[in-house]
Amino acid sequence: MSGTLDQGLKEQALSCGVEIQFNRKMDEHEVDLVATGPVSDKISLRWPEASPSGHRVRRLT
């Protein structure tokens, strides 16, 4: 997603020489910073509808 806050922060970090490693488990003593994304607490369902887009998304909590 170009233009997002996350991408902007990533680009700034990389331009400063930060090494980013995704989907890797490491001991907390091996790194300077640990960051994780949000945990999803919602379920999204899609099904055909008679709408202009052809689909409707409903979120369940």
N, C-alpha and C positions, 0 to 999 in steps of 0.2 A: 504494500500500500504506500505508494509514493505520496509525500506531502503530509504524512501523519506526524504527530508529536513523537511517537516511538521511533519512527524512521529518522526524524531530525536529530534526536538525541544519539541514535546509533551512528549517524554520519559524523556528528561532532566528535564523538568518542574515538571513532576510527581515525579521524584526521589528526587526533592528538596522540596516536600510536597505541591506543588501547587494543588488546587482543580479546575478541569476543568468541566464546565457544558455546554453541547451542547443543542441547540434548546430550549433555555429558555430566555424569556424576563425579564430583571431586570432593576430597576432604576439605573442610573449611579452612584448614591450616595451610593449604596449598594455594589459596587465592586471596586477593585483596578485597574483593567485593562479590557478594552472592546476590543475584536478583532472580526473581521468579515472576511469572505473569499471574493474572487473576485466575482463581478457580471458578469454573463455570457452575452456576447454581440453577440454571434454567435449561429447559428442553425446548427445542424448536421443532415444529412439525410443519411439513408442506403437503398440500393436497390440491388437486384441481378444483377450481372455482370458476363461476361465471363472472369473471372480473376482467378489466382491460389487460392486466398482466398475465392472465391465465392461471395464476397461482396466488394463494393467500398464505401468509405466515401467521401463525398464532403462537404466542409464547405462553408456556405453562410454568407456574411457580410452585 
